[in-house]
Amino acid sequence: MTTPTRLLPGPKAKALIERDAAVISPSYTRGYPLVMERGEGAHVWDVDGNRFLDFTTGIAVTSTGHAHPAVVKAIQEQAERFIHMSGTDFYYQPQVELAERLCSVAPFDGEAMVFFGNSGAEAVEAAAKLARYYTERPRFIAFLRSFHGRTMGALSFTASKYVQREDFFPLVPGVSHVPYPDPYRPILNMEGFTDYGERIVDYIENTIFQTIVPAKEVAGILVEPIQGEGGYVVPPDGFLPALRRLCDKYEMLLIVDEVQTGMGRTGTWWGVNHWNVQPDIVCTAKGIASGMPLGAIIARREIMRTWAPGAHASTFGGNPVSCAAGIATFDLLKNGLIDNAARMGEYMMGRLNEMAERHPSIGQVRGKGLMIGVEFVKDRQTRVPNARLRNAIVDYAFEENLLLLGCGTNALRLIPPLNIEQPLIDEALLILERVISRAEEDYLGV
């Protein structure tokens, strides 16, 4: 892949960006001026004909790549039958079939049930409502630097960047935030502990529950198995098991936000599978339908069966066309794509760790499967974050036709489609190393 002969953005892209500025909300967080026209697999083309290698997948959404033939066929066939009939009032086969598939891979023992919405934020909202309804308790525990969505309920759990919460107070009351266990930046004293995740859980029980939040009032704990927007932080191995034990002790629900980690992204169906932890409610979206708007919660049957008709619903949730895409996506994941994500993720992690030995700006490579984060620092001794360098890498990569996204303060995320092949990984990493070298010349230590 070569650098475009024309400057980016091209003339057609510039014209559309100007039109966009006149009519689209400025609250959107556009990172660089990509104006997409079409996509195929791991590639996208802009309106000026420039081809890019996509390692963003629409923020981990197009799990089977752009316009996978099986997904496109499923969408077309369902659209020809009917496009909408509200699943909250009537019945249709695609919704039932997808729910059956999701229940079959629920990460807990026993029977499961599904509620469909349209997005990850809606899944979080539904999970919170269900937890309150079932437990008859009003409070929750969430984690600093977490991201769970921007609607008012989901935003009450989100603690990623203050700009997401600024000027929207008051939020939904009853959510208390505690540190997420980043073992490379511990902020609590570790005396008596060898696992920082277990230390965080001890802090919840013996500080939070003893001072500001009565445990008997907590409906559940909402947690990302791997933090997404917060920096692709992988917790210590003791964290999630300890959190499960805490929830059992105080009869709270463990709610996992698998919006970004789920549906095969980490090389298993769910992020929690890496720690053999069984949650009570799972929030999923993003990769569930390979680009179509769909979200869901999967809960233990004994929990979800308790709420009454009308307690929660969604006009468009579980749309038949989105469910058809979800069925096709599920079958592709089950028939090889998750295994490919595990293999290609291991390969890419190895290549990136080799790259880190050559580049002093790389503080850490972390992740599971094809959810990989690369942290950039001013120097490895102090691990001071280098956001300017990370931002430059994203911009320079765009100039060389590689699409990337940042996360956290100073991390880069690599989230290609789950059917990515090794030659395309090699191509992307060649570009990445080239732009890292360029960024180090400009911003290392700055």
C-alpha positions as CSV (number, residue, x, y, z in Angstrom):
1,M,0.0,0.0,0.0
2,T,1.4,3.4,-1.0
3,T,0.8,6.9,0.2
4,P,-2.0,8.6,-1.8
5,T,-0.8,10.8,-4.6
6,R,-3.4,13.3,-3.6
7,L,-3.5,15.2,-0.3
8,L,-6.0,14.0,2.2
9,P,-8.8,14.9,2.3
10,G,-9.4,15.0,-1.4
11,P,-11.7,17.5,-3.1
12,K,-14.9,15.4,-2.8
13,A,-14.2,14.7,0.8
14,K,-13.6,18.3,1.6
15,A,-16.9,19.3,0.0
16,L,-18.9,16.7,1.9
17,I,-17.2,17.7,5.2
18,E,-18.2,21.3,4.6
19,R,-21.8,20.2,4.0
20,D,-21.6,18.1,7.2
21,A,-20.5,21.0,9.3
22,A,-23.7,22.9,8.3
23,V,-26.2,20.2,9.4
24,I,-24.6,17.6,11.7
25,S,-24.2,18.0,15.4
26,P,-20.7,19.2,16.5
27,S,-20.8,16.8,19.4
28,Y,-19.5,14.0,17.2
29,T,-15.8,13.2,17.8
30,R,-14.4,13.0,14.3
31,G,-10.7,12.1,14.6
32,Y,-9.5,12.7,11.0
33,P,-11.2,13.6,7.7
34,L,-12.2,10.2,6.3
35,V,-15.3,10.3,4.1
36,M,-16.2,6.7,3.4
37,E,-17.8,5.6,0.2
38,R,-17.7,1.8,0.3
39,G,-16.0,-1.0,2.1
40,E,-15.0,-4.6,1.5
41,G,-13.5,-6.9,4.1
42,A,-10.7,-5.0,5.8
43,H,-10.6,-2.2,3.2
44,V,-12.5,1.0,2.8
45,W,-12.5,3.5,0.0
46,D,-13.2,7.2,0.4
47,V,-15.2,9.4,-2.0
48,D,-12.0,10.4,-3.8
49,G,-11.1,6.8,-4.6
50,N,-8.3,6.4,-1.9
51,R,-8.1,2.9,-0.4
52,F,-7.5,2.4,3.3
53,L,-6.7,-0.6,5.5
54,D,-9.3,-0.5,8.3
55,F,-8.1,-1.4,11.8
56,T,-11.0,0.4,13.4
57,T,-14.0,-1.7,12.2
58,G,-16.3,1.1,13.0
59,I,-15.2,1.0,16.7
60,A,-15.2,-2.9,16.9
61,V,-18.5,-3.2,15.1
62,T,-18.0,-4.7,11.7
63,S,-16.7,-8.0,13.2
64,T,-16.9,-9.9,9.9
65,G,-15.4,-7.1,7.9
66,H,-17.2,-4.6,5.6
67,A,-20.1,-6.0,3.5
68,H,-19.5,-9.7,4.2
69,P,-21.4,-11.6,1.5
70,A,-23.3,-13.8,4.0
71,V,-24.3,-10.8,6.1
72,V,-25.4,-8.8,3.0
73,K,-27.4,-11.8,1.8
74,A,-29.2,-12.2,5.1
75,I,-30.0,-8.4,5.2
76,Q,-31.3,-8.5,1.6
77,E,-33.5,-11.6,2.1
78,Q,-35.1,-10.3,5.3
79,A,-35.7,-6.8,3.8
80,E,-37.6,-8.4,1.0
81,R,-39.8,-10.2,3.5
82,F,-40.5,-7.3,5.9
83,I,-38.3,-4.6,7.4
84,H,-40.1,-3.9,10.6
85,M,-42.8,-5.3,13.0
86,S,-42.2,-4.2,16.6
87,G,-41.0,-7.2,18.5
88,T,-42.4,-5.7,21.8
89,D,-45.9,-6.2,20.5
90,F,-45.7,-9.1,18.0
91,Y,-43.5,-12.1,17.2
92,Y,-41.2,-13.0,14.3
93,Q,-38.7,-15.7,13.6
94,P,-35.4,-13.8,13.3
95,Q,-35.7,-12.4,16.8
96,V,-36.4,-15.8,18.3
97,E,-33.6,-17.5,16.3
98,L,-31.0,-15.0,17.3
99,A,-32.0,-15.1,21.0
100,E,-31.7,-18.9,20.9
101,R,-28.2,-18.6,19.5
102,L,-27.2,-16.0,22.1
103,C,-28.6,-18.1,25.0
104,S,-26.6,-21.1,23.7
105,V,-23.3,-19.3,24.4
106,A,-24.3,-17.4,27.6
107,P,-21.3,-17.3,29.9
108,F,-23.1,-18.9,32.9
109,D,-24.7,-22.2,33.9
110,G,-28.4,-22.6,33.6
111,E,-31.0,-21.2,31.3
112,A,-30.8,-17.7,29.8
113,M,-33.2,-15.1,28.3
114,V,-32.6,-12.1,26.0
115,F,-33.8,-8.6,25.8
116,F,-33.1,-6.7,22.6
117,G,-32.4,-3.0,22.1
118,N,-30.5,-1.0,19.5
119,S,-27.1,-0.2,21.0
120,G,-24.6,-0.7,23.8
121,A,-26.0,2.2,25.8
122,E,-29.5,0.8,25.6
123,A,-28.1,-2.6,26.8
124,V,-26.6,-0.9,29.8
125,E,-29.8,1.0,30.5
126,A,-31.8,-2.3,30.3
127,A,-29.3,-4.1,32.5
128,A,-29.5,-1.4,35.2
129,K,-33.3,-1.4,35.1
130,L,-33.5,-5.2,35.3
131,A,-31.0,-5.3,38.2
132,R,-33.0,-2.7,40.2
133,Y,-36.3,-4.5,39.4
134,Y,-35.0,-7.9,40.4
135,T,-33.1,-6.9,43.6
136,E,-35.3,-4.1,44.7
137,R,-32.1,-2.2,45.5
138,P,-31.3,1.3,44.3
139,R,-27.4,1.5,44.1
140,F,-24.6,0.4,41.8
141,I,-20.8,0.2,41.8
142,A,-18.9,1.2,38.6
143,F,-15.3,1.9,37.8
144,L,-13.3,5.0,37.0
145,R,-12.2,5.3,33.3
146,S,-15.1,3.0,32.3
147,F,-17.3,3.7,29.3
148,H,-20.8,2.5,29.1
149,G,-22.6,4.9,26.8
150,R,-23.8,8.5,26.7
151,T,-27.6,8.3,27.4
152,M,-28.4,9.7,30.8
153,G,-28.6,6.3,32.6
154,A,-25.6,4.8,30.8
155,L,-23.7,8.1,31.3
156,S,-24.2,7.8,35.0
157,F,-21.9,4.7,34.9
158,T,-19.5,6.2,32.4
159,A,-16.3,7.7,33.9
160,S,-14.0,7.8,30.9
161,K,-13.5,11.5,30.2
162,Y,-15.1,14.5,32.0
163,V,-16.2,16.1,28.7
164,Q,-18.7,13.2,28.4
165,R,-20.3,14.3,31.7
166,E,-19.7,18.0,31.7
167,D,-22.8,20.2,31.9
168,F,-25.1,17.2,32.2
169,F,-25.5,17.1,36.0
170,P,-27.5,15.8,37.7
171,L,-27.2,12.3,36.4
172,V,-29.1,9.2,37.6
173,P,-28.3,9.0,41.3
174,G,-26.9,6.0,43.1
175,V,-23.8,5.1,41.1
176,S,-20.5,5.1,43.0
177,H,-17.1,4.8,41.1
178,V,-14.0,3.0,42.3
179,P,-10.6,2.6,40.6
180,Y,-10.3,0.0,37.8
181,P,-7.2,-2.2,38.5
182,D,-4.5,-1.1,36.1
183,P,-1.6,-3.1,37.4
184,Y,0.9,-0.7,35.8
185,R,-0.5,2.4,37.5
186,P,-1.7,1.2,40.9
187,I,-3.1,4.0,43.1
188,L,-3.8,2.0,46.2
189,N,-1.4,0.7,48.8
190,M,-0.6,-2.9,48.0
191,E,0.5,-4.0,51.5
192,G,-0.8,-7.5,52.1
193,F,-1.7,-8.1,48.5
194,T,0.0,-9.6,45.5
195,D,-2.8,-9.2,43.0
196,Y,-3.9,-5.6,42.4
197,G,-7.4,-6.7,41.3
198,E,-8.0,-8.4,44.6
199,R,-6.8,-5.2,46.3
200,I,-9.4,-3.2,44.5
201,V,-12.2,-5.6,45.5
202,D,-10.9,-5.4,49.1
203,Y,-11.2,-1.6,48.8
204,I,-14.8,-1.9,47.7
205,E,-15.7,-4.1,50.6
206,N,-13.7,-2.6,53.4
207,T,-13.7,1.1,52.4
208,I,-16.6,1.9,50.1
209,F,-19.1,-0.5,51.9
210,Q,-17.9,0.7,55.3
211,T,-18.1,4.5,54.6
212,I,-20.5,5.7,51.8
213,V,-22.4,2.8,50.3
214,P,-24.3,0.2,52.4
215,A,-23.7,-3.2,50.7
216,K,-27.4,-4.1,51.3
217,E,-28.5,-1.3,49.0
218,V,-26.3,-2.3,46.0
219,A,-28.2,-3.9,43.2
220,G,-25.1,-4.8,41.2
221,I,-21.6,-4.1,40.0
222,L,-21.1,-3.1,36.4
223,V,-17.7,-3.8,34.9
224,E,-15.9,-4.1,31.6
225,P,-13.8,-7.4,31.6
226,I,-11.2,-5.4,29.7
227,Q,-11.6,-1.6,29.8
228,G,-12.3,-0.2,26.3
229,E,-12.4,3.5,25.9
230,G,-10.4,3.7,29.2
231,G,-7.3,2.4,27.4
232,Y,-7.7,-1.3,26.6
233,V,-6.6,-2.1,30.2
234,V,-6.4,-5.9,31.0
235,P,-7.0,-6.4,34.7
236,P,-5.0,-8.8,36.9
237,D,-6.2,-12.4,36.9
238,G,-7.5,-12.1,40.5
239,F,-9.9,-9.2,39.8
240,L,-13.0,-10.7,38.2
241,P,-13.1,-13.9,40.3
242,A,-12.8,-11.7,43.4
243,L,-15.6,-9.5,42.2
244,R,-17.8,-12.5,41.6
245,R,-17.1,-13.7,45.2
246,L,-18.0,-10.2,46.5
247,C,-21.3,-10.2,44.6
248,D,-22.2,-13.6,45.9
249,K,-21.4,-12.6,49.5
250,Y,-23.6,-9.6,49.5
251,E,-26.3,-11.0,47.0
252,M,-25.5,-8.4,44.4
253,L,-25.6,-9.0,40.6
254,L,-22.4,-9.1,38.6
255,I,-23.2,-7.2,35.3
256,V,-20.5,-7.3,32.6
257,D,-20.4,-4.8,29.8
258,E,-19.3,-7.0,26.9
259,V,-20.2,-4.4,24.3
260,Q,-16.6,-4.2,23.0
261,T,-15.1,-7.4,24.4
262,G,-17.9,-9.7,23.4
263,M,-18.9,-11.6,20.3
264,G,-15.5,-13.1,19.7
265,R,-13.4,-9.9,19.8
266,T,-11.0,-11.3,22.4
267,G,-10.7,-14.7,20.8
268,T,-13.5,-16.2,22.9
269,W,-17.2,-15.6,22.9
270,W,-17.0,-13.3,25.9
271,G,-14.2,-11.5,27.7
272,V,-15.1,-13.1,31.0
273,N,-14.4,-16.5,29.5
274,H,-10.7,-15.8,29.9
275,W,-11.1,-15.8,33.7
276,N,-13.9,-18.5,33.9
277,V,-16.2,-16.0,35.7
278,Q,-19.9,-16.4,35.4
279,P,-21.9,-13.1,35.4
280,D,-25.6,-12.6,36.0
281,I,-26.3,-10.2,33.2
282,V,-24.3,-9.6,30.0
283,C,-24.5,-6.4,27.9
284,T,-23.7,-6.9,24.2
285,A,-23.8,-4.8,21.1
286,K,-21.2,-3.6,18.6
287,G,-20.0,-6.8,16.8
288,I,-23.3,-8.6,17.4
289,A,-24.7,-7.8,13.9
290,S,-21.6,-6.8,11.9
291,G,-22.7,-3.2,11.4
292,M,-26.4,-3.2,11.8
293,P,-27.8,-1.4,14.9
294,L,-28.5,-4.0,17.6
295,G,-27.9,-4.4,21.3
296,A,-29.0,-7.0,23.8
297,I,-28.8,-8.1,27.4
298,I,-28.5,-11.8,28.2
299,A,-29.5,-12.6,31.7
300,R,-30.1,-15.7,33.9
301,R,-33.6,-16.9,33.3
302,E,-34.5,-16.6,37.0
303,I,-33.6,-12.9,36.9
304,M,-35.2,-11.8,33.6
305,R,-38.4,-13.8,34.0
306,T,-39.4,-11.6,37.0
307,W,-40.2,-8.4,35.3
308,A,-43.7,-7.9,34.1
309,P,-45.0,-7.0,30.5
310,G,-44.4,-3.3,30.0
311,A,-41.7,-3.0,32.6
312,H,-39.3,-2.4,29.7
313,A,-39.6,-2.5,25.9
314,S,-38.2,-1.0,22.7
315,T,-40.0,-0.3,19.5
316,F,-37.0,-0.9,17.2
317,G,-35.0,-3.3,19.5
318,G,-34.5,-6.6,17.8
319,N,-35.4,-5.3,14.4
320,P,-35.9,-8.2,12.0
321,V,-33.3,-7.0,9.5
322,S,-30.7,-6.4,12.3
323,C,-31.5,-9.9,13.8
324,A,-31.0,-11.5,10.4
325,A,-27.6,-9.9,10.2
326,G,-27.0,-11.0,13.7
327,I,-27.8,-14.6,12.9
328,A,-25.4,-14.6,9.9
329,T,-22.7,-12.9,12.1
330,F,-23.2,-15.5,14.9
331,D,-22.9,-18.4,12.5
332,L,-19.7,-17.0,10.9
333,L,-18.2,-16.4,14.4
334,K,-19.1,-20.0,15.5
335,N,-17.7,-21.5,12.3
336,G,-14.2,-20.2,12.4
337,L,-13.9,-16.5,13.0
338,I,-13.5,-16.6,16.7
339,D,-10.7,-19.2,16.3
340,N,-9.1,-16.9,13.7
341,A,-9.3,-14.0,16.1
342,A,-7.4,-15.9,18.7
343,R,-4.7,-17.0,16.3
344,M,-4.3,-13.7,14.6
345,G,-4.4,-11.9,17.9
346,E,-1.6,-14.0,19.2
347,Y,0.4,-13.4,16.1
348,M,-0.1,-9.6,16.2
349,M,0.7,-9.4,19.9
350,G,4.0,-11.1,19.2
351,R,4.9,-8.8,16.3
352,L,4.0,-5.7,18.4
353,N,6.1,-6.9,21.3
354,E,9.0,-7.3,18.9
355,M,8.3,-3.8,17.7
356,A,8.3,-2.5,21.2
357,E,11.9,-3.6,21.6
358,R,12.9,-1.2,18.8
359,H,10.8,1.8,19.9
360,P,11.3,3.5,23.3
361,S,8.0,5.2,23.0
362,I,6.0,2.0,23.4
363,G,5.4,1.5,27.1
364,Q,3.2,-1.6,26.9
365,V,1.4,-3.9,24.5
366,R,-1.7,-5.5,26.0
367,G,-4.9,-7.2,25.1
368,K,-6.7,-10.4,24.3
369,G,-7.5,-11.8,20.8
370,L,-8.0,-8.9,18.3
371,M,-8.6,-6.3,21.0
372,I,-5.1,-5.0,21.3
373,G,-3.8,-1.8,22.9
374,V,-0.4,-0.2,22.5
375,E,0.5,2.4,25.2
376,F,2.8,5.3,24.3
377,V,5.0,7.0,26.9
378,K,7.6,9.8,27.1
379,D,10.0,7.3,28.6
380,R,9.7,3.8,30.0
381,Q,11.3,4.5,33.3
382,T,8.6,6.9,34.5
383,R,5.8,5.7,32.1
384,V,4.6,9.3,31.7
385,P,1.8,9.2,29.1
386,N,2.6,10.7,25.7
387,A,-0.8,11.6,24.3
388,R,0.7,14.0,21.6
389,L,2.8,11.1,20.2
390,R,-0.2,8.8,20.2
391,N,-2.3,11.4,18.4
392,A,0.4,12.0,15.8
393,I,0.6,8.3,15.1
394,V,-3.1,8.1,14.4
395,D,-2.9,11.1,12.0
396,Y,0.3,9.9,10.3
397,A,-1.2,6.5,9.8
398,F,-4.2,8.1,8.1
399,E,-1.9,9.9,5.7
400,E,-0.4,6.5,4.8
401,N,-3.9,4.9,4.3
402,L,-4.1,3.0,7.6
403,L,-7.2,3.7,9.8
404,L,-6.5,3.6,13.6
405,L,-8.2,4.9,16.7
406,G,-6.9,6.0,20.1
407,C,-8.3,5.0,23.5
408,G,-7.6,6.2,27.0
409,T,-5.1,9.0,27.5
410,N,-2.2,7.6,25.5
411,A,-3.1,4.2,24.0
412,L,-3.7,3.1,20.5
413,R,-6.2,0.4,19.7
414,L,-5.9,-2.2,17.0
415,I,-9.3,-3.8,16.2
416,P,-9.3,-5.3,12.7
417,P,-12.2,-7.6,11.6
418,L,-12.1,-11.0,13.1
419,N,-11.5,-12.6,9.7
420,I,-8.3,-10.6,9.1
421,E,-5.5,-12.6,7.5
422,Q,-1.8,-12.5,8.3
423,P,-0.6,-10.7,5.1
424,L,-2.9,-7.7,6.0
425,I,-1.7,-7.7,9.6
426,D,1.9,-7.6,8.2
427,E,1.0,-4.7,5.9
428,A,-0.6,-2.7,8.7
429,L,2.3,-3.3,11.1
430,L,4.8,-2.1,8.4
431,I,2.9,1.1,8.1
432,L,2.5,1.4,11.9
433,E,6.2,1.0,12.6
434,R,7.0,3.6,10.0
435,V,4.7,6.2,11.5
436,I,5.8,5.4,15.0
437,S,9.4,6.2,13.9
438,R,8.2,9.4,12.4
439,A,6.2,10.4,15.5
440,E,9.2,9.6,17.8
441,E,11.3,12.0,15.8
442,D,8.7,14.7,16.4
443,Y,7.3,13.9,19.9
444,L,9.3,11.4,21.9
445,G,9.8,12.9,25.4
446,V,7.7,16.0,24.5
